[in-house]
Every structure is written in structure tokens, then in C-alpha cells.
Amino acid sequence: MATGIDAIIFKALTDHLMTLTPALPLAAPNVVFPAAGQSMPSKYLAVSFLPNQTREITLGDDPQQKRGLYQVSVVFAAGVGIIGALETVETIISLFKNRSLFASGVKVTISSEPWASGPIQEGNRVQIPVTIPYYCFA
């Protein structure tokens, strides 16, 4: 169970991502992917967690604003076009748009509409990053 605020935020965002339909394999930070003995899937999601500087709203022991970016890259094989990947991108944007998530007594708010960047070619893979800005008070 996550107890630190950044761990709680990451878990809330990742748990919500896992409700994506159809489900896709997930490459998470510092986790071996693919698992030993498995081959690389032709399409998967790669997650990056980018906490930002805490914003001091008040002085003293009052809750402060934690904010950052949660980035989900839709990764797919090169040479198959981007229509399917763009459909997945739109589904991810819709999944997080105008949401507040709750975990361990913490409310994580998506602070603006998530957005996609242009496709990035890396060898035999192409990825389209989706950036999801968040904040919470802790």
C-alpha cells in the first residue's frame, strides 16, 4: 500500500489508467518490461511520472499544492500507420479529462485537458505521448 504522497498520486493515476478498454500491456517505471520469457508486444503503454515543485499556497502546516505531469505514451510497431494509435490516444484523453481521482484520502485533480504530442519514431517503434497534468493538496 502506498503511503507517501507521490506514491499515492502515482497509484491513483495508474489504477485509473488500468481501467482503459481495451486493456493494453503497461510498461511502468523501474519495472522489467516485458516480463522474463515474454516477447515485446506490438502495442503497449509506457508510463512516466514527473512530479513538479510543490506550490506553497499558505504558510505553516496547511496542505500545500502538489502538482506534476503523468505521461502515457502509446507505443506501437513502425510501419502500420497511426490511426489505431490515435484512437487509443483519444481514449486515454477521454479517460482522464475532467476527472478527480481519490486514493488513501487524497483527491487528485486533472488540472486541464490532457494533450497529445506528435509521433516519435524510435527504431522499429513509434510512440505518441499523452500528457496528463495533475494537482492535489497534501
Helices and strands as residue ranges (DSSP letters): H 5-17, E 26-27, E 43-51, E 65-77, H 83-96, E 100-103, E 106-110, E 115-116, E 120-122, E 125-137
